[in-house]
């Protein structure tokens, strides 16, 4: 019986997958007790000052806590303009997190500002994908969209989101990163340690190492999917009440159809002031970029 061989390309490819997917998340970790209604929130949003523009006014933790609670109290008493303004000040100061996104999105929904409401609820869901209350509010907002049949259900519309996007949306990168590291490092360690043994012990060590490395391959594929989506398959929400979708990146091109606020689209490519987008049913076209906001971004597309 021959001893399994390990080659550098396998290890290098998996390490590359890990490196590409190691971009740190910008927002805070989700709060396990995120409330279903804006007015009952009590957790202070976390600071994300590393990604905030340098000219923004600095808020101390105490200032942020007070502003967050004042905004939540304003929502409780139906002072929605004051509520939204308070939460937006926190965002402008570089604070982020599931509670802030969830509360702001819910307040905007109560103001019937559908596009921004769905944007922030989508961001909250990115931070807490398993939170049923975030999902419930997002689902309620999505039911109010004018484009009800464009992306639901995908199969009935003759298309679906790319496989990499579906994998990224249904998995948590941090958990798969840990799984990949544990399996790969154990496999690599046993592959090196087999030299210390002889006979059947050496063969057994090599076989276990092979199994561990093979088991790490699905985790590496998941990490590659997350890396690809983060770099190439970003999604955005339509903020404008209506956007004409043209056949090319210029006002001179024919309008093929129209999309409306709150719809989620995939960003394909950018040319000047126009963004090519893809709908979940496979339809594609060019829209003015200023009418969109990235779910993972901080502002409408420049």
C-alpha positions in Angstrom: 0.0 0.0 0.0 1.5 3.3 -1.0 1.5 6.5 1.1 -0.7 9.3 -0.3 1.2 12.3 -1.7 0.5 15.9 -0.9 1.3 18.6 -3.5 1.9 22.3 -3.0 -0.7 23.5 -5.5 -3.6 22.1 -3.4 -2.4 23.9 -0.3 -1.7 27.1 -2.2 -5.1 27.2 -3.8 -6.8 26.7 -0.4 -4.7 29.4 1.2 -5.5 31.7 -1.7 -9.2 31.1 -1.0 -8.8 32.0 2.6 -6.8 35.1 1.8 -9.3 36.4 -0.7 -12.2 35.9 1.8 -10.5 37.5 4.7 -11.9 41.1 4.1 -13.2 42.2 7.6 -16.8 43.0 8.0 -17.5 46.7 8.6 -20.5 46.6 10.8 -20.8 45.4 14.4 -21.8 41.8 15.3 -25.5 41.2 15.5 -27.4 41.6 18.8 -29.2 38.4 19.8 -32.1 40.3 21.1 -32.8 42.7 18.3 -36.4 43.9 18.8 -39.1 43.7 16.2 -40.2 47.3 16.6 -37.9 50.4 16.4 -39.2 52.0 19.6 -38.2 49.1 21.9 -34.5 49.1 20.9 -32.1 49.7 23.7 -28.6 48.6 22.4 -26.0 51.2 21.5 -24.7 50.8 17.9 -21.1 49.9 17.5 -18.5 52.3 16.1 -17.2 51.9 12.6 -14.9 54.9 12.6 -12.2 53.2 10.6 -14.4 53.4 7.5 -15.9 56.8 8.3 -14.7 59.9 6.2 -12.1 61.9 8.0 -14.2 65.1 8.0 -17.1 63.6 10.0 -17.8 64.9 13.5 -16.5 62.6 16.2 -19.0 61.2 18.7 -17.9 59.6 21.9 -19.4 56.3 23.1 -21.5 58.3 25.6 -22.7 60.7 23.0 -23.6 57.9 20.7 -25.5 56.0 23.4 -27.5 59.2 24.3 -28.2 59.9 20.7 -29.4 56.4 20.0 -31.7 56.3 23.0 -33.1 59.8 22.1 -33.8 58.6 18.6 -35.5 55.5 19.9 -37.6 57.5 22.3 -38.6 59.8 19.4 -39.8 56.8 17.5 -41.7 55.6 20.5 -43.6 58.9 20.5 -44.1 59.0 16.7 -41.7 61.8 16.2 -40.4 60.0 13.1 -38.4 62.9 11.6 -36.5 63.3 14.8 -36.0 59.6 15.1 -34.7 59.2 11.6 -32.4 62.2 11.9 -30.9 60.8 15.1 -30.1 57.4 13.5 -28.7 59.1 10.4 -26.4 61.2 12.5 -25.0 58.0 14.1 -24.4 56.6 10.6 -22.8 59.8 9.5 -20.4 59.6 12.5 -19.2 56.2 11.5 -21.4 54.0 13.7 -23.0 50.9 12.3 -24.5 47.6 13.4 -27.6 45.5 13.1 -29.6 47.5 15.8 -29.0 50.8 14.0 -29.8 49.4 10.6 -32.9 47.6 11.8 -34.3 50.6 13.7 -33.6 53.1 11.0 -35.1 50.8 8.3 -38.2 50.2 10.4 -38.6 54.0 11.1 -38.2 54.7 7.3 -40.8 52.1 6.6 -43.2 53.8 8.9 -42.6 57.0 6.9 -43.4 55.1 3.7 -39.8 55.7 2.4 -39.7 52.3 0.8 -36.3 52.3 -1.0 -34.2 53.5 2.0 -36.2 51.3 4.4 -35.5 48.1 2.4 -31.8 49.2 2.0 -31.2 49.4 5.8 -33.3 46.3 6.5 -31.2 44.4 3.9 -28.1 45.6 5.7 -29.5 44.5 9.0 -30.2 41.0 7.5 -26.6 40.9 6.2 -25.5 41.4 9.8 -28.0 39.0 11.4 -29.2 36.5 8.7 -31.0 34.3 11.1 -32.9 37.0 13.0 -36.6 36.3 12.4 -37.6 39.8 13.4 -35.4 41.4 10.9 -36.6 39.0 8.3 -40.2 39.7 9.2 -39.9 43.5 8.8 -37.9 43.1 5.6 -40.6 40.8 4.2 -43.3 43.3 5.1 -41.4 46.0 3.3 -40.8 43.9 0.2 -44.6 43.2 -0.1 -45.1 47.0 -0.7 -42.8 47.1 -3.7 -44.3 47.8 -7.1 -42.1 45.2 -8.8 -43.7 42.3 -7.0 -43.1 39.6 -9.6 -39.6 40.5 -10.8 -37.7 38.5 -8.3 -40.1 36.2 -6.5 -40.1 33.3 -6.9 -36.9 33.0 -9.0 -37.7 29.6 -10.5 -41.1 30.8 -11.8 -39.5 33.7 -13.6 -37.2 31.4 -15.7 -34.0 32.4 -13.9 -32.1 32.5 -10.7 -29.3 34.3 -8.9 -25.8 33.1 -9.7 -24.6 30.1 -7.7 -21.9 32.1 -6.0 -24.5 34.6 -4.7 -26.8 31.9 -3.5 -24.0 30.2 -1.6 -22.8 33.5 -0.1 -26.3 34.5 1.0 -27.0 31.1 2.7 -23.7 30.7 4.6 -21.8 32.6 7.2 -18.2 33.4 6.2 -16.8 33.4 9.7 -18.0 29.8 10.5 -16.7 28.4 7.2 -13.4 30.2 7.7 -13.0 28.5 11.1 -13.9 25.1 9.5 -11.5 25.6 6.7 -8.6 26.6 9.1 -9.2 23.7 11.5 -9.5 21.0 8.8 -6.7 22.3 6.6 -4.2 22.9 9.5 -4.9 19.5 11.0 -4.5 17.9 7.6 -1.3 19.7 6.9 0.1 19.0 10.4 -0.6 15.2 10.0 0.9 15.2 6.5 4.1 16.6 8.0 3.9 14.5 11.1 3.7 11.2 9.2 7.4 11.4 8.6 7.9 10.7 12.3 6.2 7.3 12.0 6.8 4.2 10.1 4.8 1.2 8.8 1.0 1.1 9.4 1.1 4.2 11.7 2.6 6.3 8.9 0.0 5.1 6.4 -2.8 5.8 8.8 -1.5 9.2 9.5 -1.3 10.0 5.8 -4.8 8.7 5.2 -6.4 10.8 8.0 -4.5 13.8 6.6 -5.9 13.2 3.2 -9.5 12.9 4.5 -9.1 16.2 6.5 -7.7 18.1 3.4 -10.5 16.7 1.2 -13.1 17.8 3.8 -11.6 21.3 3.8 -12.3 21.7 0.0 -16.0 22.5 0.4 -15.2 25.1 3.0 -12.6 26.6 0.6 -15.3 26.7 -2.2 -17.6 28.6 0.2 -14.9 31.1 1.0 -14.2 31.6 -2.7 -17.9 32.2 -3.3 -17.9 34.9 -0.6 -14.7 36.5 -2.0 -16.2 36.5 -5.6 -19.5 38.1 -4.4 -17.7 40.7 -2.4 -15.5 41.7 -5.4 -17.7 41.1 -8.4 -21.3 40.3 -7.5 -22.4 43.2 -5.3 -26.0 44.0 -4.9 -27.9 47.3 -4.6 -31.3 48.6 -3.8 -33.2 51.0 -6.1 -33.8 54.3 -4.3 -35.5 56.3 -7.0 -39.2 56.0 -7.3 -38.7 54.7 -10.9 -35.6 54.0 -13.0 -35.7 53.4 -16.8 -33.7 50.4 -17.8 -32.0 51.1 -21.2 -30.4 48.8 -23.7 -27.1 50.7 -23.4 -25.1 53.1 -21.1 -26.5 56.3 -22.5 -29.8 58.3 -22.6 -29.9 57.8 -26.4 -30.5 54.0 -26.0 -34.1 52.7 -26.0 -35.8 52.0 -22.7 -36.5 48.3 -22.4 -38.5 48.4 -19.1 -38.7 50.2 -15.8 -37.8 49.2 -12.2 -39.0 50.9 -9.0 -37.9 51.7 -5.5 -37.0 48.9 -3.1 -36.1 46.4 -5.8 -32.8 44.5 -5.2 -30.5 44.2 -8.3 -27.1 42.7 -8.9 -24.4 45.1 -10.2 -22.7 43.8 -13.3 -20.5 46.6 -14.7 -20.2 50.4 -14.6 -19.7 52.8 -17.5 -19.6 56.6 -16.8 -22.8 57.6 -15.1 -24.6 54.3 -15.9 -24.7 51.0 -14.1 -25.5 47.7 -15.8 -27.8 45.7 -13.5 -29.1 42.1 -13.5 -32.5 41.2 -12.1 -33.0 37.8 -10.4 -35.1 36.6 -13.4 -32.1 37.2 -15.7 -33.2 40.5 -17.3 -30.3 43.0 -17.7 -30.0 46.6 -18.7 -28.4 50.0 -17.9 -29.7 52.5 -15.3 -28.5 55.8 -13.9 -26.1 54.9 -11.1 -27.2 57.7 -8.8 -30.6 55.9 -8.4 -29.0 52.9 -6.6 -27.3 52.3 -3.3 -25.1 49.3 -2.6 -26.3 47.1 0.2 -22.7 46.7 1.5 -21.9 50.4 0.9 -22.6 53.7 2.7 -24.2 55.9 0.1 -25.7 55.9 -3.4 -23.3 55.0 -6.2 -21.1 58.0 -7.1 
